[in-house]
């Protein structure tokens, strides 16, 4: 059952090494970050997503820790956290064959933005 839930969320490509039971927990961590810190979502390229977060040391640390753990199980992600001029941005890039995973991440981020913040 957990596998079906994960696949419905578009998060578990075959390259993911995170145990199936832990995958929904990781999705929930991203959802919480989006709900609490996301300010804007942009998709400048098919394989690149830009998430603007509320600027704070806590949000920067949280995003860095979460993306480092995610990269440990889904190494196809490239995460770039930028802190500049009082802004905090997280860019997520994937190879073309993993664009469906980025699509799912984009959908979740956009849903969180609609629920709680303007995009």
N, CA, C and O of each residue as an XYZ file, in Angstrom:
476
protein
N       0.827     -1.197      0.000
C       0.000      0.000      0.000
C       0.864      1.251      0.000
O       0.591      2.184     -0.755
N       1.894      1.290      0.827
C       2.765      2.460      0.873
C       3.374      2.732     -0.494
O       3.492      3.888     -0.900
N       3.760      1.687     -1.203
C       4.352      1.865     -2.526
C       3.381      2.579     -3.455
O       3.794      3.472     -4.195
N       2.100      2.213     -3.438
C       1.120      2.871     -4.295
C       0.976      4.341     -3.944
O       0.895      5.181     -4.839
N       0.945      4.663     -2.677
C       0.835      6.058     -2.252
C       2.027      6.847     -2.762
O       1.869      7.947     -3.292
N       3.198      6.299     -2.606
C       4.409      6.972     -3.045
C       4.383      7.192     -4.546
O       4.707      8.284     -5.013
N       4.008      6.183     -5.303
C       3.982      6.335     -6.747
C       2.937      7.354     -7.173
O       3.166      8.107     -8.119
N       1.792      7.394     -6.491
C       0.784      8.390     -6.807
C       1.328      9.796     -6.608
O       0.914     10.717     -7.311
N       2.237      9.979     -5.675
C       2.807     11.281     -5.422
C       3.925     11.603     -6.413
O       4.406     12.736     -6.448
N       4.347     10.624     -7.219
C       5.352     10.839     -8.223
C       6.755     10.956     -7.688
O       7.630     11.490     -8.369
N       6.994     10.474     -6.493
C       8.256     10.701     -5.818
C       9.222      9.553     -5.837
O      10.385      9.757     -5.488
N       8.841      8.402     -6.205
C       9.734      7.263     -5.983
C      10.174      6.626     -7.293
O       9.680      5.561     -7.661
N      11.090      7.264     -7.992
C      11.619      6.609     -9.182
C      12.442      5.397     -8.771
O      12.838      5.280     -7.611
N      12.698      4.513     -9.692
C      13.447      3.301     -9.364
C      14.845      3.613     -8.838
O      15.448      2.779     -8.162
N      15.369      4.803     -9.137
C      16.709      5.179     -8.672
C      16.739      5.530     -7.183
O      17.819      5.640     -6.603
N      15.589      5.706     -6.562
C      15.530      6.104     -5.156
C      15.916      4.925     -4.264
O      15.404      3.818     -4.427
N      16.823      5.174     -3.324
C      17.257      4.117     -2.407
C      16.667      4.272     -1.010
O      16.973      3.481     -0.118
N      15.824      5.282     -0.813
C      15.166      5.455      0.485
C      14.177      4.309      0.679
O      13.397      4.018     -0.229
N      14.188      3.651      1.838
C      13.221      2.570      2.059
C      11.786      3.046      1.820
O      11.420      4.161      2.190
N      10.998      2.198      1.206
C       9.631      2.541      0.825
C       8.827      3.117      1.986
O       8.090      4.086      1.803
N       8.955      2.541      3.167
C       8.197      3.017      4.326
C       8.583      4.436      4.724
O       7.774      5.137      5.331
N       9.791      4.877      4.401
C      10.250      6.216      4.770
C       9.901      7.276      3.727
O       9.972      8.470      4.018
N       9.530      6.862      2.531
C       9.266      7.815      1.459
C       8.129      8.797      1.779
O       8.286      9.992      1.532
N       6.991      8.339      2.318
C       5.937      9.307      2.660
C       6.375     10.312      3.736
O       5.905     11.449      3.752
N       7.269      9.890      4.626
C       7.771     10.802      5.655
C       8.605     11.907      5.030
O       8.522     13.062      5.448
N       9.405     11.561      4.035
C      10.227     12.564      3.347
C       9.332     13.538      2.590
O       9.573     14.745      2.608
N       8.308     13.024      1.929
C       7.356     13.890      1.234
C       6.728     14.853      2.227
O       6.568     16.035      1.921
N       6.370     14.370      3.410
C       5.772     15.218      4.439
C       6.739     16.309      4.892
O       6.316     17.426      5.190
N       8.032     15.995      4.945
C       9.016     17.015      5.320
C       9.087     18.123      4.267
O       9.163     19.302      4.614
N       9.062     17.753      2.991
C       9.028     18.767      1.939
C       7.739     19.573      2.023
O       7.766     20.797      1.902
N       6.606     18.895      2.230
C       5.325     19.598      2.352
C       5.362     20.618      3.488
O       4.865     21.734      3.333
N       5.940     20.248      4.614
C       6.019     21.158      5.762
C       6.906     22.364      5.440
O       6.565     23.497      5.780
N       8.037     22.119      4.789
C       8.899     23.231      4.392
C       8.152     24.167      3.459
O       8.207     25.386      3.624
N       7.457     23.607      2.482
C       6.703     24.434      1.553
C       5.611     25.217      2.264
O       5.448     26.411      2.013
N       4.861     24.567      3.146
C       3.748     25.217      3.842
C       4.222     26.348      4.743
O       3.531     27.355      4.890
N       5.392     26.190      5.346
C       5.861     27.158      6.332
C       6.801     28.216      5.779
O       6.927     29.287      6.372
N       7.471     27.945      4.649
C       8.514     28.871      4.216
C       8.433     29.318      2.756
O       9.131     30.255      2.366
N       7.616     28.683      1.958
C       7.597     28.990      0.528
C       6.922     30.320      0.236
O       5.822     30.591      0.719
N       7.591     31.145     -0.557
C       7.028     32.430     -0.980
C       6.641     32.442     -2.451
O       5.638     33.053     -2.821
N       7.422     31.775     -3.295
C       7.151     31.784     -4.736
C       7.735     30.539     -5.381
O       8.717     29.966     -4.909
N       7.100     30.141     -6.476
C       7.523     28.982     -7.249
C       7.696     29.425     -8.694
O       6.815     30.072     -9.259
N       8.822     29.081     -9.286
C       9.069     29.393    -10.692
C       9.614     28.147    -11.377
O      10.305     27.338    -10.758
N       9.301     28.001    -12.645
C       9.816     26.876    -13.436
C      10.509     27.454    -14.668
O       9.934     27.444    -15.756
N      11.734     27.956    -14.513
C      12.419     28.600    -15.631
C      12.780     27.653    -16.775
O      12.943     28.086    -17.915
N      12.902     26.377    -16.471
C      13.204     25.368    -17.487
C      12.478     24.086    -17.127
O      12.080     23.890    -15.979
N      12.310     23.230    -18.093
C      11.630     21.949    -17.870
C      12.329     21.121    -16.792
O      11.676     20.392    -16.045
N      13.643     21.232    -16.712
C      14.413     20.420    -15.771
C      14.886     21.219    -14.552
O      15.726     20.744    -13.788
N      14.353     22.420    -14.372
C      14.797     23.262    -13.249
C      13.595     23.938    -12.589
O      12.724     24.494    -13.258
N      13.575     23.875    -11.274
C      12.533     24.480    -10.444
C      13.204     25.430     -9.465
O      14.222     25.090     -8.862
N      12.634     26.623     -9.305
C      13.170     27.606     -8.358
C      12.116     27.878     -7.293
O      10.979     28.238     -7.598
N      12.514     27.700     -6.048
C      11.629     27.919     -4.911
C      12.200     29.064     -4.080
O      13.323     28.976     -3.583
N      11.436     30.122     -3.933
C      11.868     31.230     -3.087
C      11.269     31.012     -1.704
O      10.060     30.845     -1.547
N      12.151     31.018     -0.703
C      11.753     30.751      0.672
C      11.861     32.009      1.515
O      12.609     32.930      1.184
N      11.117     32.041      2.594
C      11.224     33.129      3.557
C      12.653     33.123      4.092
O      13.154     32.093      4.544
N      13.296     34.275      4.037
C      14.685     34.387      4.460
C      14.800     34.279      5.978
O      14.225     35.077      6.719
N      15.555     33.276      6.423
C      15.915     33.141      7.835
C      17.001     32.078      7.935
O      17.063     31.172      7.104
N      17.860     32.184      8.948
C      18.862     31.137      9.137
C      18.221     29.764      9.355
O      18.738     28.750      8.887
N      17.111     29.740     10.058
C      16.428     28.466     10.298
C      15.933     27.817      9.019
O      16.098     26.612      8.833
N      15.328     28.603      8.133
C      14.849     28.052      6.863
C      16.010     27.616      5.978
O      15.914     26.606      5.281
N      17.104     28.371      6.001
C      18.278     27.988      5.211
C      18.836     26.657      5.708
O      19.143     25.772      4.910
N      18.964     26.520      7.012
C      19.473     25.282      7.580
C      18.557     24.110      7.323
O      19.010     23.013      7.000
N      17.280     24.341      7.465
C      16.288     23.287      7.252
C      16.310     22.813      5.795
O      16.297     21.611      5.530
N      16.343     23.756      4.859
C      16.377     23.395      3.438
C      17.668     22.654      3.110
O      17.645     21.672      2.367
N      18.790     23.111      3.653
C      20.076     22.464      3.388
C      20.091     21.037      3.924
O      20.539     20.121      3.235
N      19.614     20.844      5.129
C      19.621     19.516      5.747
C      18.685     18.564      5.002
O      19.042     17.413      4.751
N      17.497     19.037      4.651
C      16.525     18.198      3.953
C      17.028     17.810      2.566
O      16.928     16.649      2.170
N      17.564     18.770      1.833
C      18.034     18.454      0.485
C      19.279     17.581      0.499
O      19.470     16.769     -0.406
N      20.127     17.731      1.507
C      21.293     16.851      1.617
C      20.847     15.408      1.838
O      21.401     14.486      1.239
N      19.855     15.212      2.688
C      19.338     13.851      2.909
C      18.670     13.311      1.651
O      18.822     12.135      1.321
N      17.925     14.172      0.944
C      17.251     13.731     -0.280
C      18.272     13.346     -1.344
O      18.076     12.367     -2.064
N      19.342     14.094     -1.448
C      20.377     13.780     -2.432
C      21.070     12.463     -2.105
O      21.613     11.808     -2.994
N      21.053     12.077     -0.844
C      21.641     10.805     -0.445
C      20.900      9.596     -0.973
O      21.502      8.536     -1.144
N      19.612      9.725     -1.235
C      18.846      8.585     -1.742
C      18.447      8.762     -3.202
O      18.216      7.777     -3.904
N      18.366      9.980     -3.656
C      18.032     10.273     -5.057
C      19.119     11.180     -5.608
O      18.943     12.394     -5.713
N      20.234     10.577     -5.953
C      21.419     11.351     -6.324
C      21.286     12.073     -7.655
O      22.166     12.854     -8.016
N      20.207     11.833     -8.393
C      20.012     12.544     -9.657
C      19.629     14.002     -9.443
O      19.767     14.809    -10.362
N      19.147     14.363     -8.241
C      18.814     15.756     -7.951
C      20.089     16.590     -7.816
O      21.095     16.124     -7.283
N      20.031     17.822     -8.303
C      21.032     18.819     -7.980
C      20.292     19.938     -7.265
O      19.389     20.558     -7.827
N      20.680     20.191     -6.025
C      20.071     21.249     -5.225
C      21.079     22.380     -5.083
O      22.249     22.150     -4.776
N      20.611     23.608     -5.310
C      21.455     24.787     -5.126
C      20.717     25.748     -4.218
O      19.665     26.276     -4.577
N      21.270     25.970     -3.050
C      20.684     26.893     -2.080
C      21.469     28.199     -2.171
O      22.686     28.216     -1.992
N      20.762     29.287     -2.450
C      21.400     30.588     -2.612
C      20.887     31.548     -1.556
O      19.681     31.724     -1.379
N      21.821     32.160     -0.865
C      21.506     33.178      0.131
C      22.215     34.445     -0.326
O      23.444     34.508     -0.334
N      21.435     35.454     -0.707
C      22.031     36.694     -1.212
C      21.045     37.845     -1.069
O      19.853     37.689     -1.335
N      21.543     38.989     -0.653
C      20.746     40.213     -0.569
C      19.443     40.033      0.214
O      18.408     40.584     -0.160
N      19.498     39.272      1.283
C      18.310     39.071      2.101
C      17.279     38.151      1.477
O      16.117     38.167      1.883
N      17.673     37.356      0.506
C      16.783     36.401     -0.151
C      17.324     34.993      0.027
O      18.528     34.789      0.185
N      16.429     34.038      0.001
C      16.767     32.632      0.131
C      16.060     31.882     -0.989
O      14.833     31.921     -1.088
N      16.826     31.202     -1.829
C      16.242     30.464     -2.944
C      16.831     29.060     -3.003
O      18.016     28.847     -2.746
N      15.979     28.124     -3.345
C      16.390     26.741     -3.546
C      16.066     26.376     -4.986
O      14.906     26.391     -5.396
N      17.099     26.049     -5.748
C      16.884     25.577     -7.112
C      17.092     24.073     -7.144
O      18.022     23.539     -6.540
N      16.210     23.410     -7.858
C      16.245     21.961     -7.985
C      16.347     21.639     -9.471
O      15.517     22.071    -10.271
N      17.366     20.883     -9.825
C      17.574     20.506    -11.220
C      17.652     18.978    -11.303
O      18.189     18.312    -10.419
N      17.100     18.456    -12.389
C      17.138     17.009    -12.629
C      17.531     16.756    -14.084
O      17.365     17.633    -14.932
N      18.050     15.562    -14.377
C      18.283     15.199    -15.773
C      16.934     15.005    -16.476
O      15.933     14.739    -15.811
N      16.890     15.131    -17.790
C      15.619     15.011    -18.517
C      14.828     13.738    -18.212
O      13.597     13.770    -18.194
N      15.504     12.634    -17.976
C      14.762     11.382    -17.724
C      14.063     11.371    -16.362
O      13.242     10.492    -16.102
N      14.378     12.333    -15.490
C      13.746     12.404    -14.162
C      12.792     13.600    -14.047
O      12.434     13.999    -12.940
N      12.383     14.166    -15.175
C      11.552     15.363    -15.127
C      10.187     15.101    -14.453
O       9.596     16.019    -13.885
N       9.698     13.877    -14.514
C       8.414     13.568    -13.858
C       8.515     13.735    -12.343
O       7.547     14.141    -11.699
N       9.662     13.430    -11.781
C       9.855     13.620    -10.344
C       9.848     15.113    -10.023
O       9.272     15.532     -9.018
N      10.484     15.909    -10.872
C      10.472     17.361    -10.678
C       9.064     17.917    -10.864
O       8.660     18.837    -10.152
N       8.319     17.367    -11.810
C       6.914     17.772    -11.996
C       6.123     17.556    -10.707
O       5.342     18.417    -10.302
N       6.327     16.408    -10.066
C       5.615     16.094     -8.828
C       6.014     17.051     -7.711
O       5.162     17.506     -6.948
N       7.302     17.357     -7.613
C       7.767     18.313     -6.607
C       7.169     19.689     -6.870
O       6.748     20.374     -5.939
N       7.132     20.092     -8.126
C       6.542     21.374     -8.505
C       5.060     21.429     -8.124
O       4.599     22.429     -7.574
N       4.328     20.380     -8.407
C       2.899     20.326     -8.063
C       2.681     20.468     -6.562
O       1.784     21.191     -6.129
N       3.498     19.779     -5.767
C       3.341     19.849     -4.309
C       3.674     21.244     -3.810
O       2.980     21.776     -2.944
N       4.732     21.843     -4.349
C       5.112     23.194     -3.935
C       4.016     24.186     -4.321
O       3.649     25.047     -3.521
N       3.497     24.071     -5.531
C       2.445     24.980     -5.989
C       1.182     24.825     -5.143
O       0.526     25.816     -4.820
N       0.841     23.599     -4.785
C      -0.337     23.358     -3.947
C      -0.165     23.992     -2.575
O      -1.106     24.569     -2.030
N       1.032     23.884     -2.019
C       1.302     24.490     -0.714
C       1.221     26.007     -0.810
O       0.711     26.667      0.094
N       1.726     26.553     -1.906
C       1.697     28.001     -2.094
C       0.267     28.507     -2.209
O      -0.077     29.544     -1.642
N      -0.559     27.782     -2.934
C      -1.960     28.174     -3.105
C      -2.680     28.105     -1.749
O      -3.509     28.959     -1.434
N      -2.358     27.089     -0.963
C      -3.018     26.895      0.317
C      -2.656     27.961      1.345
O      -3.476     28.312      2.194
N      -1.414     28.482      1.270
C      -1.023     29.369      2.343
C      -0.341     30.664      1.984
O      -0.256     31.566      2.818
N       0.149     30.781      0.763
C       0.924     31.968      0.414
C       0.698     32.318     -1.044
O       0.403     31.437     -1.853
N       0.830     33.585     -1.392
C       0.741     33.949     -2.802
C       1.976     33.466     -3.564
O       3.084     33.435     -3.028
N       1.764     33.100     -4.798
C       2.885     32.659     -5.654
C       3.117     33.698     -6.722
O       4.009     33.539     -7.555
